[in-house]
């Protein structure tokens, strides 16, 4: 898999989708506010349309966006529930032990340590918290791996159930190659992290910076959506034509 070619093709796709098409760009910026619309546009890109699809049939695009949003919520639910479950024993222990009635600010370090030592239930609560947080991390990694492919499966089959067809998802990943796939996820993860840092810097800097970043978000979303579709394409019988000549398997 030629990652450089995938990135180059994704960048060109994003540029061609909005550059010089200012009305379309503006409408996509508005779609960020009515966010199911921009998610629905991502679904259209996942389907492999080239060049980037035009903004038509807004109603179906909105519905597609809602469906993918539901898929993402379902995927995220186990992690959210595990994180909540992680803190419940600790909060319960704090309440039952009367910790909220203690003024730890006026206690010395030794006194605070003695107080906690006299309440060993905190050790159990902390242990349970760590176990649940580790489980949440494990689920988050699993979700990151399968939801990437699952989202595209939904887009191409128009069936929500296919987003959770784990046997088909894992088969798709095997055809891509596990090493190729994990590297592809790491690359887009690093790019997303850098973009997020830039986003935070700009929105903190000024209102103008926030507006600029809001506009830049559109081509970035198109870029990542096309990247996702191309990575998925390596699991198809035919490698995407734009990349076929430079495909290299690791």
N, C-alpha and C positions, 0 to 999 in steps of 0.2 A: 504494500500500500504506500503510495507516494503522498505523504502528508503535505509536503510543500505544494504539490499540484492541487490537492483538495482545498487548501487554504487560499491559493491563488484564484481558483475557480469560484470559490464562495465569495471572495472579495469582489471579483469582477461582476458576479451576479448581483450582489448588493448595490454596487455602484450603478450598474445599468438599470436597476429597478427604480431608482429615484433621481439620479443625477439628470438635471435638465427637465425633469417631470415634476415641476414644483407644485402643481395642483394635487397630484397623487401623493407627493411627500407630505403636504399639509393635511390631507385627509387621513393619512396614516398616523400623523401626530395626533389628530383628533381621536383616532381609534385607540390611542394609548389611554385616553381618558375613559372612553367607553370600552374598557379593556377586553371584554369578550370578542370584540371585533378584531383587535390585533392578534388575539390568540387564534381566531378563525382564519385570519390571513396566514398565520404560521402553518395551520393545517393544510392550506392549499399549496404552500411551498413544500411541505412534507410529501405531498403527492407526486412530486417530481416535475412539476410544470416548469418549462423553460421556453422563453424568458419568464421572468417573474410575472405571476398572474395579475391581471388588471382588477380594479375594484368594481366588481359587479355582484349582483345578487346579494345585497347586504344582509338580507334576512337569513339566508342559509349560512352565510359566513358567521353571523352572530350565533346561530344555533350550534354550528361546529365548534365555535369558541367555548360555548357553555359546556358542551360535551367533553372537550379536552380539559376544561377547568375541573369538571367533576372527576375525571380520571386522575388528575394530579392531586386532588383533595383525598381521594380514596387511597392513593399511593402514600400520601403523607400521613394519613390518619394513624397507622400503627406507631410511627415515630413520635407523633404528638402525644398519643396516649401513654407511651412508655416514659416519656419525659415527665408527664404529669404524675404518673404512678411513682416515678423515682423520688419526687419531692413530698408526696403525701405522707409517708411514714415519718419523715423528719418534721414536717409541719405538725402532724398529730402529736409527736413526742414533745415538741416545744410547747404545745397547748397544755397537754396533760401534766407536764413536769412543772408548770408554773414559771417557765423561763421568761415569759412576757412580763411577769410581775417583778423580775429582778432588774436591778440597775447595775449592769456590768460595767458601765462607764466609771463608777466610783470604786469598783473592786480592783485590787491589785492583781497582777498576773497569776500569783500563787492562789489567791482566793477564787479566781475564776476557774483555774484548773481544778481546785478541790471541789468546786460546785459540780463541774461536769463529771468528775470522777465518782461523785456520789449518785450520779444518774447514768448507770451503764447502758440504759436503753438507747442512749444517743449513739453508742458504738454499733448496735444492731441496725438502727435507722440509717446510719451512714453507710454501713455495709450493703443494705438493701438498695440504697440510692445508687451506689457505684455499680451494682449488678444491673439494675434497670437502665442506667445510663450507657453501660457497655452494650446491652441488648439494643438500645435505641441506635447506637452507633453502627452496630452490625446491620440492623434493618435499613438504616440510611444508606449504607454502602450498597446493599442489595438493591434497594429501590433506585439508586442512581444508575446502577448497571442495567436493570431491566426496563425502567421507565423510558429511557432514551430510545430504545427500540420499540417499546410498547406504544409510544405516542405515534410513531410513524405507521405502525401496523394499523392502528385505529384510523389514521388519515387515509390509508390506501385501501382499506376494506370497508370503511364507513360503519364499522361495528365496534361498539364500546367493549364488548366482550373480548375482542381480539387484543385489546391493550393489556389484558390480563391472561393471555394464552401463553403461559410461561414455557411450556414445552416448545412451542413454535418460536418464541423469543430466543430461548437458549440455542435452538437449532440455527437460527439466523446468526447469532453471535459466533457459533462454531464455524459457519461458512465464511464469516468475515475473518475469523482467526482471533483467538482470545488476546494474544499479544497486541495485534493491530488494534483491536477494539479498546483495550485498556489504555494504550498510548493515545488513541484518538480522544478518549474521555479526559485524559490528563491534559492534553493540549488545549481543548476547549475550556477546561476548568481553569487553567492558568490565564488564558485570554480573558475569561469572564472575571477573574479576580482582579486583573490589571484594570479592566474597564470599570469595575466597581470602585476601585480606588480613585480613578480619575473622576468618576461620577460624584463621589463624596467630596472631593476637593473642590470641584466646580460649584456644587450646590451650596457648599458652606461659604464660598468666596463672595458670591453676589447673586442678585436676582437674575442678572444677565447671564451669569454662568449656568444657573439652573435652567434657563430657557434654552441656551445653546445645547446643554446636555440632553434636554428633552427632545430636541430635534435630532441629535446624533443617535439617540436610542433607536430610531426607526431603522436606519441601515444596519445597525449592529444586530437587531433582531432578525432582519432578513438574512444577514451573514450567517448567524448561528443556525437558523432554520435550514438554510441551504447546506451548510456543513453537515448537519444531522442527516439530511436526506441523502447526501453523497456517501457518508459512512454506511448508512443502511444499505445503499445500493451495492456495496461490495459483497453483501450477502445474497444478492440476486444471482441468477444464472448468468446474466450478462452484466459485466462491469459497465458503469456509466460511460457512454461514448466519449464524453469530454475528457475522460481520464484513462481510457483503455490503453492508449499507446504508452503511458508512463506508469502503469500499475506495477508495483513491486511488492511482493509478499515477504514479510519479515519472518 
